[in-house]
Amino acid sequence: MVSDDAPLLFSFGNTGVDFFFVLSGFILYYTYNSSFDRPDRLVPYLKKRFRRIYPVYWAVMLFVLPTLLWMPTLSKAHKQAPGFILASLLLLPQRNVPVLGVSWSLSYEVIFYLVFGICLWRRSAGLAAMAVWAGLVVAGIFVPHLYHGWFLVSWLARPRSLELFFGVAVGFLVLRCPPLYPRMILAMGAFAFAWLGVMSSYVWGRPVGVMCLAFGAASAMVIYGCATGELSGRLGRAPRWMLLLGEASYSIYLTHYSVIALQTRVLKHIAPLPAYLFAFVFAVAVGVLFHVQLERRILRRRPSGTAS
């Protein structure tokens, strides 16, 4: 029974992207809302966003690309094309999964950073651009195949991108409408996320498309409760190990898939549950090590006072 069910415990792990998108939207709004209509802040903002995403990502790619080129059987032929590799390095939108599979989400982050940055130049123009993007997503949800043949529009209109705007809404609510009972909101969001995870594992199947927005809504509740609870002093201080995992989350995200993929070749003869648990723990450990040894040093080169 354990052997049959163990993989299901991890089947909704991709919903971490939903939390990641909501959190990204929240952090940007919470950090930069006071810089709206400040054109002088736009260039420093773009520099900070570039430094936060690309150098660490390229550091990971320095490990991935040699393996891809030396062992071409590990990937599909199109991933070895120079143009495809360049597009992956620049995090440009692509029809296929990029060289580093998880980096598809970073392509959305980069576009979102650019659109959000318009608010620093002119708030009304930035909000209008975000409204247009959100409108494309909603229209695509209600009218399937609406953007057939329009790659870039259909790419932008994938349902998950709407979660970036969930995060912006959470940032607005945290600053303007803090709840009376943040711990209750947090508990409700955590319960909803866990319930959705169990249902998607054992009943519905892998969450895709519009279904992912439910995880996005639950993530928004968790972030809303956590942020307002911390600001009001109703939540205790997080232990140091949790703070470390939070700081290392980007490195863990970038490295975990490759680390787990390599481990599956070694652990395939071990019982599923121990194999999955070991792969999970080892992937987190590698991500933390990468953060401590490389990411911190890369980010330390940024000018003092920059936002994460």
N, C-alpha and C positions, 0 to 999 in steps of 0.2 A: 504493500500500500504506500509506503514511504517512497519507494522507487518510482511509482506512477505519479505521485502528487508533487514530488520535490520540484520539478521544473515549473509547475504551475505557480509556486510561490514567487517566482521571479518573472512571470509572464507579463506583468504590467509595469516592469521596471522602466520602460520607455516613457512612462508618464512623468518621470522626473523632468523631462523637457518642458512639460506644461507648467510645473512649479518654477522652473528656471526662467521661462518667458514672463510669467507674472511678476516674479521677483525683479527681473531686469527693468520692466516698465515702472515698477514702484520706485526702485533706487534712482532711476533717472529723474523722475518727477520730484521726488523728495529732495534730491541733491541740487537740482538745477532750476526749480520753479522760481526761485528768487532772481534768476538771471534772465528771465523772459524779457524781451524788448531791450536787450543789452547787446547790441551788435559787437561791442568790444570784447565780449566774452566768447564769441563764437569760435575763433581760431584756437584759443587755449582749450576750449571744450573738445574740439576735434582732435587736437594733439593728445589730450589725455585719453580719449576713447581709443585712438590708434595705439598708444602705448599699452593700454590695458589688454587689448585683444591680440594684436599681431606678433609682437616679439616672442611671447610665450608659445603661441601657436606655431610659429616658425621653428622654435626650439624643439618642439615635439616632432615636427615634420622632418627635422634633421635626423631623427632616429627612424622615422617611418619610410622615407623615400629610399635610402640605401637598401633597406630590406626588400622593398618593392622591386627595385631594379636588379638586385642580385638574385632574388627568388621570384621571378615573374609568375610562377605557377600559383602563387598565393593570391593573385588577384586577376581580374578580367583584363583583357588586352587593351580596352579603351583607357584604362587607368594609367597606362604607360605612355600614352601619347603626350608629347611636349605641351601642346595647347591645353589639354585637359589638366595636366599637372600645374601649369601656370595659373589657370582659372581657379584651381583648388587653393593654390598658395595665396591668391588675392581674395579668396572667399567670394567669388562672383557667383551669381545664380547659375545653376547647371541643371540639365535635364536628368542626369544620372547622379547617383550618390558620389560625392567627391572622394579624393584619395583617402583622406582620413574621414571615415564614415560619419562620425558624430559632428563634424564641422558643418554639415548642412544647416544646422540651427544657427551657427555663427554668421552665416550669410544673411539670415533674417535680422540678426542683431545689428550687423553693419548697416543695412538699409534703414532699420529703425533708428539707429543713432543719427543718421543723416537727416531723416524726416523730422525727428524730435529737435535736432539742432536748428531747424528753421525757426522754432519758437524763440530761440535766443536772438535771432535777427529781427523777427517780427512775430509776436505771439499769435495774432489773428491768422497769419499765413500758415504758421506751423500747425495750429489746431485745425485749420481747413484741410491741410494736407493729410493729417491723421484721420479726419472725418471721411475724406475721399477713400483712403485705404480701407478703413473699416467698412465703408459702404460697399466697396468691391467684394469684400469677404462675405458680407451678409447677402448681397445679391447672388453670389455664386452658390451660397448654401441653399437658397430657395429656388434657384434656376440651374439645375445641374447641366454641365456642358456648355454653360453660357459663354465661356471664354475658350472654347475649343479652337485650337489653331493659333492662339495668342499666348505663346509660352510665358513671357514675362508677366503678363497680367494674371494668368492662371497660377503662376508661381506665387505671386504676391497675395492672391485671393485664397490660398489654402487656409482652412478654418483655424489652425493653430496660431496663425499670426495675429488673430484677434485677441489672444491672451496677453500680448504685449500691451494692449490698450486696457485690458482688465487691470494690469499693474498700475497704469497711469491713473485710473479711477480710484484704486486703493490709495495711492499717494495723495490724491486730492482729499479723500475721505479722512485719512489719518490727520491731515493738517486742519481740515475744516469741520469734520463731524466725528470726533472720537466717540466710541460707544460707551455706555455706562458700565457694561459688563464685558470687558475685552477677553477675559479668560473663558467666558461662555462661548463667545464667537470663535475663539481658538479651538475649543473642545468640539464644537459643532463642525468646524471645517476639517479637523483631524479625523473625526468619526466618518464624515461624508467621504473623505479621500480613502480611508481604509475600507469602507463598505463598497465603494466603487471598485476598489482593487480586488476584493474578494469576488464580487459579481463578475468582473471582467475575466478573472482567472478561471472560475468554475462554471459560469453560465453563458456570458455574452461572447467571450473570446477576446482576442487582442484589440484594445481600444484604438480606433482610427477615426479620422475625419471629425465630424461634428461631435461624436461621442467624447472626444478628448476635451471638448470645452467644459464638460462636467467636471473633469479633473482640474481644469483651469479655474472654475468657479470655487471649488473646494480649496484650492491653493490660495485664492484671493482671500477667502475667509481666514485661513491660517495666518497669512501675512498681516492682514488687518488686525487680527487679535494680538499677534505677537508685537507688532510695532506700537500699537496704542497701549498695550499692557506694559511694555518697557518704558515708554515715555511717561506713563502715569505712575511708574514705580510699583505696579501691581504684580509684576513678574520678577522673580528672583534673578540674580546674575547667573548667566550660563557658566558652567564649569570650563576650565581652560582647554580640556580636550575637545569640547564642542566648538570653542572659538577657533582652535587650530583646524578642525575639519572644515569650518566655514571659510577660513582664509585659504585653505588648500582646495576648495571645491572646484575651481577652474582647472587646476592641474589634474585633479582626480577625473574630472569630466573628459579632458582631452586624452588621458592615457588609459582609462579603464577598459575601453573596448578592445584595444590592441593587446593589452595584458591578458584579459580574459580569453580572447581568441587563441592566443598562444598556449594558455594553460589547458584549454579543452583538448588539445592534441596529447597532452601528458596525462590528464586526469580522466580520460574517457573510459577507462576500465575500473574506475572507483565508483562506489555506490553514489547515485545522483545527489542526495542531500549533502553528504560530507564534501563532495566535489564542488558543488555550487557554493557552499558556505566558505570553503577554503579559497575558491576563486574570488569571491566577494571581498574577503578580508585582505587577501594578498593584493588585489587591485587597489583597494583603498590605501594600503601601506605604500605601494609604489607611487601613487599619486601624491601622498603626503611627503614622501622622500624627494620627489621631483620638485615639489613646492619649496621645501626647505633648502635644497641644494642649488636649484636653478631659478625658480620663479622669483623668490625673494631677492636674489642678486640682480636679476633683470629689472625688477620694479624699483630697486633701490637706486638705480641710475636716473630715475625720474626727478625732475625738479621738486624740491621740498614743498609740501602743502598741496600736492595734487590729490584729487579725489580718486577713489578706487572705481 
